Amino acid sequence: MLIYNVFGRYLGVKRVAESWQVFRVDRNEGKHSRLYNIIIPDELSEAEIPGWLGDIFHEAASEQHPDVTRVE
């Protein structure tokens, strides 16, 4: 699973068959749960995911958390 810090919120992205699945990630407890309301287009490459997440969640950007970065 790819783990991203999305403006201070940890999201996991996993490729399953031909689709991307998105998860809420709790890094302290090592747990994750599926988020069904966040859609990543199937045709996006792994390199395009941070930009897509940034576009979706840009309103959550702050001085403390200005970017989307891959952490794992």
Jmol script that loads the backbone (N, CA, C; Angstrom):
load data "model"
ATOM      1  N   MET A   1       0.846  -1.184   0.000  1.00  0.00           N
ATOM      2  CA  MET A   1       0.000   0.000   0.000  1.00  0.00           C
ATOM      3  C   MET A   1       0.885   1.238   0.000  1.00  0.00           C
ATOM      4  N   LEU A   2       0.515   2.213  -0.820  1.00  0.00           N
ATOM      5  CA  LEU A   2       1.202   3.498  -0.857  1.00  0.00           C
ATOM      6  C   LEU A   2       0.563   4.385   0.207  1.00  0.00           C
ATOM      7  N   ILE A   3       1.374   4.998   1.056  1.00  0.00           N
ATOM      8  CA  ILE A   3       0.856   5.865   2.121  1.00  0.00           C
ATOM      9  C   ILE A   3       1.256   7.305   1.803  1.00  0.00           C
ATOM     10  N   TYR A   4       0.278   8.206   1.858  1.00  0.00           N
ATOM     11  CA  TYR A   4       0.506   9.620   1.584  1.00  0.00           C
ATOM     12  C   TYR A   4       0.073  10.467   2.777  1.00  0.00           C
ATOM     13  N   ASN A   5       0.854  11.519   3.046  1.00  0.00           N
ATOM     14  CA  ASN A   5       0.435  12.552   3.976  1.00  0.00           C
ATOM     15  C   ASN A   5      -0.264  13.593   3.110  1.00  0.00           C
ATOM     16  N   VAL A   6      -1.568  13.662   3.252  1.00  0.00           N
ATOM     17  CA  VAL A   6      -2.390  14.563   2.443  1.00  0.00           C
ATOM     18  C   VAL A   6      -2.806  15.730   3.334  1.00  0.00           C
ATOM     19  N   PHE A   7      -1.964  16.754   3.350  1.00  0.00           N
ATOM     20  CA  PHE A   7      -2.213  17.943   4.154  1.00  0.00           C
ATOM     21  C   PHE A   7      -2.477  17.592   5.619  1.00  0.00           C
ATOM     22  N   GLY A   8      -1.681  16.648   6.155  1.00  0.00           N
ATOM     23  CA  GLY A   8      -1.778  16.282   7.557  1.00  0.00           C
ATOM     24  C   GLY A   8      -2.650  15.073   7.840  1.00  0.00           C
ATOM     25  N   ARG A   9      -3.277  14.525   6.830  1.00  0.00           N
ATOM     26  CA  ARG A   9      -4.142  13.343   6.976  1.00  0.00           C
ATOM     27  C   ARG A   9      -3.492  12.191   6.212  1.00  0.00           C
ATOM     28  N   TYR A  10      -3.406  11.035   6.825  1.00  0.00           N
ATOM     29  CA  TYR A  10      -2.763   9.903   6.178  1.00  0.00           C
ATOM     30  C   TYR A  10      -3.777   9.071   5.406  1.00  0.00           C
ATOM     31  N   LEU A  11      -3.487   8.901   4.106  1.00  0.00           N
ATOM     32  CA  LEU A  11      -4.328   8.090   3.241  1.00  0.00           C
ATOM     33  C   LEU A  11      -3.469   7.023   2.584  1.00  0.00           C
ATOM     34  N   GLY A  12      -4.030   5.838   2.473  1.00  0.00           N
ATOM     35  CA  GLY A  12      -3.374   4.751   1.767  1.00  0.00           C
ATOM     36  C   GLY A  12      -4.056   4.530   0.436  1.00  0.00           C
ATOM     37  N   VAL A  13      -3.269   4.175  -0.563  1.00  0.00           N
ATOM     38  CA  VAL A  13      -3.796   3.896  -1.896  1.00  0.00           C
ATOM     39  C   VAL A  13      -3.234   2.554  -2.337  1.00  0.00           C
ATOM     40  N   LYS A  14      -4.124   1.698  -2.802  1.00  0.00           N
ATOM     41  CA  LYS A  14      -3.731   0.346  -3.181  1.00  0.00           C
ATOM     42  C   LYS A  14      -4.356  -0.007  -4.526  1.00  0.00           C
ATOM     43  N   ARG A  15      -3.543  -0.612  -5.387  1.00  0.00           N
ATOM     44  CA  ARG A  15      -4.043  -1.065  -6.686  1.00  0.00           C
ATOM     45  C   ARG A  15      -4.588  -2.477  -6.520  1.00  0.00           C
ATOM     46  N   VAL A  16      -5.856  -2.665  -6.854  1.00  0.00           N
ATOM     47  CA  VAL A  16      -6.499  -3.970  -6.789  1.00  0.00           C
ATOM     48  C   VAL A  16      -7.087  -4.245  -8.166  1.00  0.00           C
ATOM     49  N   ALA A  17      -6.546  -5.262  -8.822  1.00  0.00           N
ATOM     50  CA  ALA A  17      -6.912  -5.575 -10.212  1.00  0.00           C
ATOM     51  C   ALA A  17      -6.644  -4.347 -11.057  1.00  0.00           C
ATOM     52  N   GLU A  18      -7.657  -3.752 -11.630  1.00  0.00           N
ATOM     53  CA  GLU A  18      -7.488  -2.577 -12.500  1.00  0.00           C
ATOM     54  C   GLU A  18      -7.928  -1.280 -11.827  1.00  0.00           C
ATOM     55  N   SER A  19      -8.191  -1.308 -10.518  1.00  0.00           N
ATOM     56  CA  SER A  19      -8.739  -0.146  -9.823  1.00  0.00           C
ATOM     57  C   SER A  19      -7.867   0.285  -8.658  1.00  0.00           C
ATOM     58  N   TRP A  20      -7.954   1.573  -8.326  1.00  0.00           N
ATOM     59  CA  TRP A  20      -7.316   2.105  -7.124  1.00  0.00           C
ATOM     60  C   TRP A  20      -8.335   2.095  -5.993  1.00  0.00           C
ATOM     61  N   GLN A  21      -7.895   1.686  -4.804  1.00  0.00           N
ATOM     62  CA  GLN A  21      -8.717   1.763  -3.601  1.00  0.00           C
ATOM     63  C   GLN A  21      -8.042   2.712  -2.626  1.00  0.00           C
ATOM     64  N   VAL A  22      -8.839   3.461  -1.867  1.00  0.00           N
ATOM     65  CA  VAL A  22      -8.321   4.464  -0.930  1.00  0.00           C
ATOM     66  C   VAL A  22      -8.708   4.067   0.483  1.00  0.00           C
ATOM     67  N   PHE A  23      -7.772   4.274   1.424  1.00  0.00           N
ATOM     68  CA  PHE A  23      -7.961   3.890   2.817  1.00  0.00           C
ATOM     69  C   PHE A  23      -7.557   5.033   3.741  1.00  0.00           C
ATOM     70  N   ARG A  24      -8.251   5.137   4.866  1.00  0.00           N
ATOM     71  CA  ARG A  24      -7.807   6.004   5.968  1.00  0.00           C
ATOM     72  C   ARG A  24      -6.774   5.185   6.728  1.00  0.00           C
ATOM     73  N   VAL A  25      -5.653   5.796   7.069  1.00  0.00           N
ATOM     74  CA  VAL A  25      -4.570   5.068   7.707  1.00  0.00           C
ATOM     75  C   VAL A  25      -4.279   5.670   9.078  1.00  0.00           C
ATOM     76  N   ASP A  26      -4.213   4.813  10.096  1.00  0.00           N
ATOM     77  CA  ASP A  26      -3.769   5.208  11.430  1.00  0.00           C
ATOM     78  C   ASP A  26      -2.363   4.633  11.596  1.00  0.00           C
ATOM     79  N   ARG A  27      -1.353   5.470  11.418  1.00  0.00           N
ATOM     80  CA  ARG A  27       0.033   4.995  11.466  1.00  0.00           C
ATOM     81  C   ARG A  27       0.455   4.600  12.870  1.00  0.00           C
ATOM     82  N   ASN A  28      -0.170   5.167  13.903  1.00  0.00           N
ATOM     83  CA  ASN A  28       0.187   4.813  15.279  1.00  0.00           C
ATOM     84  C   ASN A  28      -0.217   3.383  15.617  1.00  0.00           C
ATOM     85  N   GLU A  29      -1.379   2.975  15.156  1.00  0.00           N
ATOM     86  CA  GLU A  29      -1.883   1.640  15.469  1.00  0.00           C
ATOM     87  C   GLU A  29      -1.692   0.652  14.324  1.00  0.00           C
ATOM     88  N   GLY A  30      -1.219   1.146  13.176  1.00  0.00           N
ATOM     89  CA  GLY A  30      -1.018   0.268  12.035  1.00  0.00           C
ATOM     90  C   GLY A  30      -2.309  -0.259  11.425  1.00  0.00           C
ATOM     91  N   LYS A  31      -3.381   0.493  11.572  1.00  0.00           N
ATOM     92  CA  LYS A  31      -4.683   0.064  11.061  1.00  0.00           C
ATOM     93  C   LYS A  31      -5.097   0.934   9.881  1.00  0.00           C
ATOM     94  N   HIS A  32      -5.970   0.379   9.059  1.00  0.00           N
ATOM     95  CA  HIS A  32      -6.530   1.151   7.954  1.00  0.00           C
ATOM     96  C   HIS A  32      -7.961   0.685   7.688  1.00  0.00           C
ATOM     97  N   SER A  33      -8.749   1.600   7.142  1.00  0.00           N
ATOM     98  CA  SER A  33     -10.128   1.262   6.782  1.00  0.00           C
ATOM     99  C   SER A  33     -10.446   1.897   5.437  1.00  0.00           C
ATOM    100  N   ARG A  34     -11.208   1.191   4.651  1.00  0.00           N
ATOM    101  CA  ARG A  34     -11.518   1.599   3.281  1.00  0.00           C
ATOM    102  C   ARG A  34     -12.407   2.832   3.270  1.00  0.00           C
ATOM    103  N   LEU A  35     -12.090   3.758   2.382  1.00  0.00           N
ATOM    104  CA  LEU A  35     -12.896   4.945   2.141  1.00  0.00           C
ATOM    105  C   LEU A  35     -13.533   4.794   0.767  1.00  0.00           C
ATOM    106  N   TYR A  36     -14.833   4.713   0.732  1.00  0.00           N
ATOM    107  CA  TYR A  36     -15.544   4.478  -0.520  1.00  0.00           C
ATOM    108  C   TYR A  36     -15.917   5.766  -1.238  1.00  0.00           C
ATOM    109  N   ASN A  37     -15.861   6.891  -0.550  1.00  0.00           N
ATOM    110  CA  ASN A  37     -16.305   8.151  -1.148  1.00  0.00           C
ATOM    111  C   ASN A  37     -15.177   8.927  -1.839  1.00  0.00           C
ATOM    112  N   ILE A  38     -13.966   8.380  -1.846  1.00  0.00           N
ATOM    113  CA  ILE A  38     -12.842   9.009  -2.544  1.00  0.00           C
ATOM    114  C   ILE A  38     -12.490   8.117  -3.729  1.00  0.00           C
ATOM    115  N   ILE A  39     -12.615   8.667  -4.913  1.00  0.00           N
ATOM    116  CA  ILE A  39     -12.395   7.900  -6.130  1.00  0.00           C
ATOM    117  C   ILE A  39     -11.128   8.396  -6.823  1.00  0.00           C
ATOM    118  N   ILE A  40     -10.268   7.465  -7.190  1.00  0.00           N
ATOM    119  CA  ILE A  40      -9.113   7.765  -8.025  1.00  0.00           C
ATOM    120  C   ILE A  40      -9.345   7.061  -9.354  1.00  0.00           C
ATOM    121  N   PRO A  41      -9.312   7.805 -10.459  1.00  0.00           N
ATOM    122  CA  PRO A  41      -9.550   7.179 -11.759  1.00  0.00           C
ATOM    123  C   PRO A  41      -8.580   6.023 -12.022  1.00  0.00           C
ATOM    124  N   ASP A  42      -9.094   4.957 -12.573  1.00  0.00           N
ATOM    125  CA  ASP A  42      -8.300   3.756 -12.825  1.00  0.00           C
ATOM    126  C   ASP A  42      -7.106   4.018 -13.728  1.00  0.00           C
ATOM    127  N   GLU A  43      -7.228   4.957 -14.659  1.00  0.00           N
ATOM    128  CA  GLU A  43      -6.165   5.198 -15.625  1.00  0.00           C
ATOM    129  C   GLU A  43      -5.009   6.033 -15.081  1.00  0.00           C
ATOM    130  N   LEU A  44      -5.133   6.580 -13.853  1.00  0.00           N
ATOM    131  CA  LEU A  44      -4.045   7.357 -13.274  1.00  0.00           C
ATOM    132  C   LEU A  44      -2.862   6.452 -12.945  1.00  0.00           C
ATOM    133  N   SER A  45      -1.672   6.956 -13.193  1.00  0.00           N
ATOM    134  CA  SER A  45      -0.463   6.220 -12.820  1.00  0.00           C
ATOM    135  C   SER A  45      -0.127   6.526 -11.358  1.00  0.00           C
ATOM    136  N   GLU A  46       0.757   5.734 -10.801  1.00  0.00           N
ATOM    137  CA  GLU A  46       1.192   5.952  -9.410  1.00  0.00           C
ATOM    138  C   GLU A  46       1.784   7.350  -9.241  1.00  0.00           C
ATOM    139  N   ALA A  47       2.509   7.827 -10.230  1.00  0.00           N
ATOM    140  CA  ALA A  47       3.138   9.149 -10.160  1.00  0.00           C
ATOM    141  C   ALA A  47       2.116  10.285 -10.165  1.00  0.00           C
ATOM    142  N   GLU A  48       0.923  10.043 -10.689  1.00  0.00           N
ATOM    143  CA  GLU A  48      -0.107  11.077 -10.772  1.00  0.00           C
ATOM    144  C   GLU A  48      -0.987  11.159  -9.524  1.00  0.00           C
ATOM    145  N   ILE A  49      -0.892  10.183  -8.640  1.00  0.00           N
ATOM    146  CA  ILE A  49      -1.769  10.140  -7.465  1.00  0.00           C
ATOM    147  C   ILE A  49      -1.582  11.340  -6.538  1.00  0.00           C
ATOM    148  N   PRO A  50      -0.359  11.752  -6.181  1.00  0.00           N
ATOM    149  CA  PRO A  50      -0.241  12.924  -5.291  1.00  0.00           C
ATOM    150  C   PRO A  50      -0.922  14.170  -5.855  1.00  0.00           C
ATOM    151  N   GLY A  51      -0.792  14.404  -7.145  1.00  0.00           N
ATOM    152  CA  GLY A  51      -1.455  15.561  -7.758  1.00  0.00           C
ATOM    153  C   GLY A  51      -2.963  15.463  -7.682  1.00  0.00           C
ATOM    154  N   TRP A  52      -3.493  14.265  -7.907  1.00  0.00           N
ATOM    155  CA  TRP A  52      -4.941  14.045  -7.835  1.00  0.00           C
ATOM    156  C   TRP A  52      -5.437  14.294  -6.416  1.00  0.00           C
ATOM    157  N   LEU A  53      -4.744  13.728  -5.421  1.00  0.00           N
ATOM    158  CA  LEU A  53      -5.151  13.928  -4.023  1.00  0.00           C
ATOM    159  C   LEU A  53      -5.040  15.403  -3.631  1.00  0.00           C
ATOM    160  N   GLY A  54      -4.010  16.074  -4.134  1.00  0.00           N
ATOM    161  CA  GLY A  54      -3.862  17.506  -3.871  1.00  0.00           C
ATOM    162  C   GLY A  54      -5.019  18.303  -4.437  1.00  0.00           C
ATOM    163  N   ASP A  55      -5.476  17.940  -5.636  1.00  0.00           N
ATOM    164  CA  ASP A  55      -6.617  18.632  -6.240  1.00  0.00           C
ATOM    165  C   ASP A  55      -7.893  18.416  -5.434  1.00  0.00           C
ATOM    166  N   ILE A  56      -8.093  17.210  -4.948  1.00  0.00           N
ATOM    167  CA  ILE A  56      -9.314  16.895  -4.196  1.00  0.00           C
ATOM    168  C   ILE A  56      -9.331  17.592  -2.835  1.00  0.00           C
ATOM    169  N   PHE A  57      -8.194  17.571  -2.147  1.00  0.00           N
ATOM    170  CA  PHE A  57      -8.149  18.043  -0.754  1.00  0.00           C
ATOM    171  C   PHE A  57      -7.444  19.384  -0.575  1.00  0.00           C
ATOM    172  N   HIS A  58      -7.276  20.175  -1.627  1.00  0.00           N
ATOM    173  CA  HIS A  58      -6.513  21.418  -1.536  1.00  0.00           C
ATOM    174  C   HIS A  58      -7.031  22.375  -0.470  1.00  0.00           C
ATOM    175  N   GLU A  59      -8.296  22.303  -0.148  1.00  0.00           N
ATOM    176  CA  GLU A  59      -8.848  23.203   0.876  1.00  0.00           C
ATOM    177  C   GLU A  59      -8.331  22.882   2.275  1.00  0.00           C
ATOM    178  N   ALA A  60      -7.757  21.693   2.457  1.00  0.00           N
ATOM    179  CA  ALA A  60      -7.207  21.304   3.760  1.00  0.00           C
ATOM    180  C   ALA A  60      -5.758  21.761   3.940  1.00  0.00           C
ATOM    181  N   ALA A  61      -5.161  22.345   2.904  1.00  0.00           N
ATOM    182  CA  ALA A  61      -3.773  22.815   2.990  1.00  0.00           C
ATOM    183  C   ALA A  61      -3.643  23.904   4.054  1.00  0.00           C
ATOM    184  N   SER A  62      -2.510  23.888   4.749  1.00  0.00           N
ATOM    185  CA  SER A  62      -2.234  24.900   5.768  1.00  0.00           C
ATOM    186  C   SER A  62      -0.733  25.182   5.770  1.00  0.00           C
ATOM    187  N   GLU A  63      -0.321  26.140   6.567  1.00  0.00           N
ATOM    188  CA  GLU A  63       1.113  26.429   6.681  1.00  0.00           C
ATOM    189  C   GLU A  63       1.867  25.231   7.235  1.00  0.00           C
ATOM    190  N   GLN A  64       1.257  24.519   8.173  1.00  0.00           N
ATOM    191  CA  GLN A  64       1.898  23.340   8.765  1.00  0.00           C
ATOM    192  C   GLN A  64       1.920  22.165   7.800  1.00  0.00           C
ATOM    193  N   HIS A  65       0.913  22.049   6.943  1.00  0.00           N
ATOM    194  CA  HIS A  65       0.780  20.928   6.018  1.00  0.00           C
ATOM    195  C   HIS A  65       0.443  21.463   4.619  1.00  0.00           C
ATOM    196  N   PRO A  66       1.468  21.978   3.906  1.00  0.00           N
ATOM    197  CA  PRO A  66       1.199  22.615   2.613  1.00  0.00           C
ATOM    198  C   PRO A  66       1.178  21.685   1.401  1.00  0.00           C
ATOM    199  N   ASP A  67       1.568  20.408   1.579  1.00  0.00           N
ATOM    200  CA  ASP A  67       1.755  19.526   0.428  1.00  0.00           C
ATOM    201  C   ASP A  67       1.164  18.144   0.638  1.00  0.00           C
ATOM    202  N   VAL A  68       1.130  17.399  -0.468  1.00  0.00           N
ATOM    203  CA  VAL A  68       0.834  15.967  -0.443  1.00  0.00           C
ATOM    204  C   VAL A  68       2.163  15.264  -0.697  1.00  0.00           C
ATOM    205  N   THR A  69       2.571  14.406   0.241  1.00  0.00           N
ATOM    206  CA  THR A  69       3.844  13.705   0.101  1.00  0.00           C
ATOM    207  C   THR A  69       3.665  12.225   0.390  1.00  0.00           C
ATOM    208  N   ARG A  70       4.431  11.414  -0.311  1.00  0.00           N
ATOM    209  CA  ARG A  70       4.410   9.977  -0.050  1.00  0.00           C
ATOM    210  C   ARG A  70       5.329   9.690   1.128  1.00  0.00           C
ATOM    211  N   VAL A  71       4.821   8.955   2.116  1.00  0.00           N
ATOM    212  CA  VAL A  71       5.615   8.627   3.303  1.00  0.00           C
ATOM    213  C   VAL A  71       6.014   7.163   3.346  1.00  0.00           C
ATOM    214  N   GLU A  72       5.335   6.310   2.607  1.00  0.00           N
ATOM    215  CA  GLU A  72       5.684   4.885   2.525  1.00  0.00           C
ATOM    216  C   GLU A  72       5.340   4.374   1.154  1.00  0.00           C
TER     217      GLU A  72
END
end "model"
wireframe off; spacefill off
backbone 0.3
color backbone group
